[in-house]
Amino acid sequence: MFRTNSGVLPTRLAGRPEDYARLGIEPRAIKPFEDGMRTDGLPGSFEWWYFDAHLADGAKLVVVFYTKDAVSGLGTQLAPQVRIDLTLPDGTTTAKVAELDPKTFSASSTSCDVRIGENSFAGDLHTYTIKARIEEVSVEVTLTGEVPAWRPETGYWLFGADDERYFAWLPSVPQGHVEATYSVGGDSHTTSGVGYHDHNWGNASMVDLMHHWYWARGAAGPYSVIASYITAHEHYGYTELPVFMLARDGKLIADDAAKVTFEELGRYTDTETGKPVGNVTRYTYTADDERYVVTFSRHFDIASEKFVDQLKGPKKAAAKLVGFDGAYLRFTGELRIEHYQGEKLVDVHSDDALWELMYFGKARP
């Protein structure tokens, strides 16, 4: 395997003209096929379609459709899964995952139209319908985009001397209006809210590409934000890969990741996973005399999971044998967006937000 003189493999966000040409996409012109199935589902690939929402009654909802387990299942053929995470207004959290017969899976390559058994996730970069049921939990959602689809450059992060490995990401609906009905054990509720949908796929295990990432999205006042800070695997020199998108009144106003600085404040060790966590994460975007400070302050944990606990049989034994201790944490709290011109605070807005910490590697000293 080729390495640089420092022993570190290169990684980059693909944004060169030849990258767009090779991928068959255009800068800032996102087409419906980009939210369709982008892999073949065969061993070595993964893909998922993700949705989350803050609902007006205080509930929080996450629905994900997977072609297979994105952490441990890359060596397998198609093994589709549906996941529902529902936090009720009283704080009760229900997490359900179902792996279904591959024969029940279908997905269009021209637009988002994914079916797994009786579950469906379909849309056209603007309006989506999502229906999912696992045991006693069911959800029906309509998501209508309020901020246009966006991606950082091509949306592909390339890893290796020959760009042979990739991880791809498309925020198909950075922010949208949600109408949702959710039911637990026959107790049904219909409400509205604010939602988000993205699409991820790749051709290599994220465990081999990334050490950890923070990812967050939210809306406050006229602003919508997507912010992420990815730290690559040790093989790639722990390269830091920031992502940032800020819109005002539905229009993009900032997305140059080179202008972003990231802070992780109030670090503590999560007792469930043993991972270091920032109690506050802050993204500061500076362009000439203007500055936007986007701060996520953790109030509650709504997920704290070790990946190995989700495995079964030989996979679980193998993961323990090699010492794999990847983890996933999801938080809720306050999003605060401050806009400065010079040192003058122009405006400030805050609201509830949802964000995550995905940890593939061991905690660094």
C-alpha positions as CSV (number, residue, x, y, z in Angstrom):
1,M,0.0,0.0,0.0
2,F,1.4,3.4,-1.0
3,R,2.0,5.9,1.7
4,T,3.5,9.4,1.7
5,N,6.9,10.0,3.2
6,S,5.3,10.6,6.5
7,G,3.6,7.2,6.4
8,V,0.2,8.9,6.1
9,L,-2.3,8.1,3.4
10,P,-4.0,11.1,1.7
11,T,-7.6,12.1,2.0
12,R,-9.6,14.9,0.5
13,L,-13.0,16.3,-0.3
14,A,-13.5,15.8,-4.0
15,G,-14.1,19.1,-5.7
16,R,-11.9,19.3,-8.8
17,P,-13.4,19.6,-12.2
18,E,-12.3,16.1,-13.1
19,D,-14.0,14.8,-10.0
20,Y,-17.4,16.2,-11.1
21,A,-16.9,14.8,-14.6
22,R,-16.0,11.3,-13.3
23,L,-19.0,11.3,-11.0
24,G,-21.4,12.6,-13.6
25,I,-22.7,15.5,-11.4
26,E,-22.5,19.3,-11.5
27,P,-21.5,21.9,-9.0
28,R,-24.5,23.1,-7.0
29,A,-26.9,21.5,-9.4
30,I,-28.3,18.5,-7.5
31,K,-30.5,16.0,-9.5
32,P,-33.0,13.5,-8.1
33,F,-30.9,10.5,-9.1
34,E,-28.3,11.6,-6.5
35,D,-30.8,10.5,-3.8
36,G,-31.5,7.2,-5.6
37,M,-29.5,4.1,-4.9
38,R,-25.8,4.7,-5.7
39,T,-24.3,1.4,-4.9
40,D,-25.0,-2.2,-6.0
41,G,-25.7,-3.6,-2.5
42,L,-22.9,-6.2,-3.0
43,P,-20.1,-7.0,-0.5
44,G,-17.9,-4.0,0.1
45,S,-20.6,-1.3,-0.2
46,F,-23.0,0.3,2.2
47,E,-25.9,2.8,1.9
48,W,-28.5,4.4,4.0
49,W,-31.3,7.0,3.9
50,Y,-31.8,9.0,7.1
51,F,-34.6,11.2,8.5
52,D,-35.0,13.1,11.8
53,A,-37.4,15.5,13.2
54,H,-38.2,17.7,16.2
55,L,-42.0,17.6,16.7
56,A,-44.2,20.3,18.1
57,D,-45.5,18.1,20.9
58,G,-42.0,17.5,22.2
59,A,-41.3,14.2,20.6
60,K,-38.2,13.4,18.6
61,L,-38.1,10.9,15.7
62,V,-35.3,9.2,13.7
63,V,-36.0,6.8,10.9
64,V,-33.2,5.1,8.8
65,F,-33.3,2.6,5.9
66,Y,-30.1,0.6,5.4
67,T,-29.0,-1.7,2.7
68,K,-27.0,-3.5,5.4
69,D,-25.3,-2.9,8.7
70,A,-22.9,0.0,7.8
71,V,-20.4,-0.9,10.5
72,S,-20.1,-4.7,10.6
73,G,-22.0,-5.8,7.5
74,L,-19.9,-4.7,4.5
75,G,-18.6,-8.2,3.8
76,T,-22.2,-9.4,3.3
77,Q,-24.6,-9.4,0.5
78,L,-27.7,-7.2,0.8
79,A,-29.1,-7.4,4.3
80,P,-31.7,-4.5,4.6
81,Q,-32.6,-3.0,7.9
82,V,-35.1,-0.4,9.1
83,R,-34.4,1.6,12.3
84,I,-36.9,3.7,14.3
85,D,-35.8,5.8,17.3
86,L,-38.7,7.6,19.0
87,T,-38.4,9.8,22.1
88,L,-41.8,10.6,23.5
89,P,-42.7,14.0,25.0
90,D,-42.3,12.6,28.5
91,G,-38.7,11.5,27.6
92,T,-39.4,7.8,27.2
93,T,-37.1,6.5,24.4
94,T,-37.9,3.6,22.1
95,A,-35.3,2.2,19.7
96,K,-36.3,-0.5,17.2
97,V,-34.2,-2.2,14.5
98,A,-35.5,-4.8,12.1
99,E,-33.5,-6.8,9.5
100,L,-35.8,-8.0,6.7
101,D,-35.6,-10.4,3.9
102,P,-33.4,-9.1,1.0
103,K,-36.1,-10.3,-1.4
104,T,-38.4,-7.5,0.0
105,F,-35.9,-4.8,-0.8
106,S,-36.1,-2.5,-3.8
107,A,-34.7,0.9,-4.6
108,S,-34.8,3.1,-7.7
109,S,-31.5,4.5,-9.2
110,T,-33.3,7.6,-10.6
111,S,-34.8,9.0,-7.4
112,C,-35.3,8.2,-3.8
113,D,-37.8,5.3,-3.8
114,V,-36.7,2.7,-1.2
115,R,-38.9,-0.3,-0.1
116,I,-38.1,-2.8,2.6
117,G,-41.0,-5.1,3.2
118,E,-44.0,-2.9,4.0
119,N,-41.8,0.1,4.8
120,S,-41.2,2.9,2.3
121,F,-39.0,6.0,2.0
122,A,-39.6,8.0,-1.2
123,G,-39.2,11.6,-2.5
124,D,-37.9,14.0,-5.1
125,L,-35.5,16.3,-3.3
126,H,-38.5,18.4,-2.1
127,T,-41.4,16.3,-0.9
128,Y,-40.9,12.9,0.9
129,T,-43.2,10.3,2.4
130,I,-41.9,7.8,5.0
131,K,-43.8,4.9,6.4
132,A,-42.2,2.4,8.8
133,R,-43.4,-0.1,11.4
134,I,-41.4,-2.3,13.7
135,E,-43.4,-4.4,16.2
136,E,-45.7,-2.0,18.2
137,V,-44.1,1.2,16.9
138,S,-45.2,2.8,13.6
139,V,-44.6,6.2,12.0
140,E,-46.0,8.0,8.9
141,V,-44.3,11.2,7.8
142,T,-44.5,13.8,5.1
143,L,-41.4,16.0,4.8
144,T,-41.6,19.2,2.6
145,G,-38.3,20.9,1.9
146,E,-37.8,24.6,3.0
147,V,-34.1,24.7,2.2
148,P,-32.9,23.4,-1.2
149,A,-30.8,20.2,-1.4
150,W,-27.1,20.9,-0.8
151,R,-23.8,19.0,-0.8
152,P,-20.2,20.0,0.2
153,E,-18.5,20.1,-3.3
154,T,-19.2,16.7,-4.8
155,G,-20.2,15.2,-1.5
156,Y,-17.5,12.6,-1.8
157,W,-14.6,12.2,0.6
158,L,-11.8,10.3,-1.1
159,F,-9.2,8.2,0.8
160,G,-6.0,6.6,-0.4
161,A,-3.2,7.4,-2.9
162,D,-5.4,6.6,-5.8
163,D,-8.7,7.9,-4.4
164,E,-9.8,4.3,-4.3
165,R,-12.0,4.5,-1.2
166,Y,-14.8,6.9,-0.6
167,F,-17.6,8.0,1.7
168,A,-20.4,10.1,0.2
169,W,-23.1,12.3,1.7
170,L,-26.0,14.3,0.3
171,P,-28.2,16.4,2.6
172,S,-31.3,16.1,0.4
173,V,-33.5,18.2,2.7
174,P,-31.4,20.4,5.0
175,Q,-34.6,21.6,6.6
176,G,-38.2,20.9,6.0
177,H,-41.7,21.0,7.4
178,V,-42.9,17.7,8.9
179,E,-46.4,16.3,9.3
180,A,-46.1,13.1,11.3
181,T,-48.2,10.4,12.9
182,Y,-46.5,8.1,15.4
183,S,-48.0,5.2,17.3
184,V,-46.7,3.1,20.2
185,G,-48.8,0.1,21.1
186,G,-51.8,1.6,19.4
187,D,-51.5,5.0,21.2
188,S,-51.4,7.3,18.2
189,H,-50.4,11.0,17.9
190,T,-50.5,13.4,15.0
191,T,-48.4,16.5,15.1
192,S,-46.1,18.7,13.0
193,G,-42.5,19.8,13.3
194,V,-39.1,20.5,11.6
195,G,-37.2,17.8,9.9
196,Y,-34.2,16.8,7.9
197,H,-33.2,14.1,5.4
198,D,-29.8,12.9,4.1
199,H,-28.4,10.0,2.1
200,N,-25.0,8.3,2.7
201,W,-23.1,5.6,0.8
202,G,-19.6,4.3,0.3
203,N,-17.3,1.4,-0.7
204,A,-15.2,0.9,2.4
205,S,-15.9,0.3,6.1
206,M,-16.1,3.6,7.9
207,V,-14.2,1.9,10.7
208,D,-11.2,1.9,8.3
209,L,-11.7,5.4,7.1
210,M,-12.7,7.5,10.1
211,H,-11.8,7.9,13.8
212,H,-14.8,9.8,14.8
213,W,-17.2,12.6,13.8
214,Y,-19.6,15.1,15.2
215,W,-22.6,15.9,13.1
216,A,-25.3,18.4,13.9
217,R,-28.2,20.2,12.2
218,G,-30.8,22.6,13.4
219,A,-32.9,25.7,12.9
220,A,-33.1,28.9,14.9
221,G,-35.0,32.0,13.9
222,P,-34.4,32.6,10.1
223,Y,-31.3,30.4,10.1
224,S,-30.8,26.7,9.2
225,V,-27.5,25.0,9.8
226,I,-25.7,21.7,9.1
227,A,-22.3,21.3,10.8
228,S,-19.9,18.4,11.1
229,Y,-16.4,17.8,12.1
230,I,-14.9,14.6,10.8
231,T,-11.5,13.2,12.0
232,A,-10.0,10.6,9.7
233,H,-8.5,7.3,10.7
234,E,-4.9,7.2,12.0
235,H,-3.9,5.8,8.6
236,Y,-5.0,9.1,7.2
237,G,-3.1,11.2,9.8
238,Y,-6.2,12.0,11.8
239,T,-6.9,14.6,9.1
240,E,-9.7,17.0,10.2
241,L,-12.5,17.5,7.6
242,P,-15.0,20.2,8.6
243,V,-18.4,20.6,6.9
244,F,-20.6,23.7,7.3
245,M,-23.8,25.0,5.7
246,L,-25.7,28.0,6.9
247,A,-28.9,29.3,5.2
248,R,-31.0,32.3,6.1
249,D,-34.7,32.5,5.0
250,G,-34.1,29.3,2.9
251,K,-31.1,30.7,1.0
252,L,-27.5,29.6,1.3
253,I,-25.3,32.3,2.8
254,A,-22.2,30.3,3.9
255,D,-20.6,26.9,3.1
256,D,-16.8,27.4,2.7
257,A,-15.4,24.8,5.1
258,A,-12.0,26.5,5.0
259,K,-13.4,29.4,6.9
260,V,-14.6,27.3,9.8
261,T,-12.9,26.7,13.2
262,F,-14.2,24.1,15.6
263,E,-14.1,24.0,19.4
264,E,-15.0,21.1,21.7
265,L,-15.6,22.4,25.2
266,G,-16.4,20.9,28.6
267,R,-15.1,17.5,27.7
268,Y,-16.2,14.5,29.8
269,T,-16.0,10.7,29.5
270,D,-19.4,9.1,28.7
271,T,-19.9,6.3,31.3
272,E,-21.7,4.0,28.9
273,T,-19.2,4.0,26.0
274,G,-16.0,5.3,27.6
275,K,-15.7,7.9,24.8
276,P,-14.7,11.5,25.4
277,V,-17.5,13.9,24.6
278,G,-17.7,17.7,24.2
279,N,-20.5,19.0,26.4
280,V,-20.5,22.1,24.0
281,T,-19.4,22.1,20.4
282,R,-18.9,25.3,18.5
283,Y,-18.4,26.2,14.9
284,T,-17.2,29.7,14.0
285,Y,-17.5,30.8,10.4
286,T,-15.4,33.9,9.5
287,A,-15.6,35.7,6.2
288,D,-13.9,39.2,6.1
289,D,-15.7,41.3,8.7
290,E,-18.6,38.9,9.2
291,R,-18.6,36.1,11.7
292,Y,-21.2,33.5,12.5
293,V,-20.9,31.5,15.8
294,V,-22.9,28.3,15.9
295,T,-23.0,26.6,19.4
296,F,-24.6,23.3,20.4
297,S,-25.0,22.9,24.1
298,R,-25.9,19.4,25.3
299,H,-28.9,19.0,27.7
300,F,-29.8,15.3,27.3
301,D,-28.5,12.1,25.8
302,I,-31.1,10.2,23.8
303,A,-28.7,7.4,22.7
304,S,-25.5,6.0,24.0
305,E,-24.6,2.7,22.4
306,K,-21.6,0.4,21.9
307,F,-21.7,-1.1,18.4
308,V,-20.5,-4.4,19.8
309,D,-23.6,-4.7,21.9
310,Q,-25.7,-4.7,18.7
311,L,-23.8,-7.6,17.1
312,K,-24.7,-11.2,17.5
313,G,-23.0,-14.6,17.3
314,P,-19.6,-14.8,15.4
315,K,-19.6,-11.1,14.5
316,K,-19.8,-10.2,18.2
317,A,-17.1,-12.6,19.2
318,A,-14.8,-11.4,16.4
319,A,-15.3,-7.8,17.3
320,K,-14.5,-8.4,20.9
321,L,-11.4,-10.5,19.9
322,V,-9.9,-7.5,18.0
323,G,-10.9,-5.1,20.7
324,F,-13.4,-3.1,18.6
325,D,-15.1,-0.5,20.8
326,G,-16.9,1.8,18.4
327,A,-19.8,3.8,19.8
328,Y,-22.7,6.1,18.8
329,L,-24.1,8.9,20.9
330,R,-27.0,11.2,20.1
331,F,-27.8,14.4,22.0
332,T,-30.5,17.1,22.3
333,G,-30.0,20.5,23.6
334,E,-29.7,24.2,22.6
335,L,-28.6,25.5,19.2
336,R,-27.5,29.2,19.4
337,I,-26.6,31.1,16.3
338,E,-24.9,34.5,16.7
339,H,-24.1,36.9,13.8
340,Y,-21.4,39.5,14.2
341,Q,-20.1,42.3,12.0
342,G,-16.7,43.1,13.4
343,E,-17.2,42.9,17.2
344,K,-20.8,44.1,17.0
345,L,-23.5,41.4,17.7
346,V,-26.0,41.9,14.9
347,D,-28.5,39.2,15.9
348,V,-28.8,36.0,17.9
349,H,-31.3,33.2,17.8
350,S,-31.7,29.9,19.7
351,D,-33.8,26.8,19.6
352,D,-33.8,23.0,20.2
353,A,-31.4,20.9,18.2
354,L,-30.3,17.3,17.6
355,W,-26.8,16.1,17.0
356,E,-24.5,13.0,17.2
357,L,-21.1,11.7,17.9
358,M,-20.1,8.7,15.9
359,Y,-16.9,7.0,17.3
360,F,-15.2,4.3,15.3
361,G,-11.7,4.3,16.8
362,K,-10.3,4.1,20.3
363,A,-10.1,7.3,22.3
364,R,-6.9,9.1,21.7
365,P,-4.6,9.9,24.7
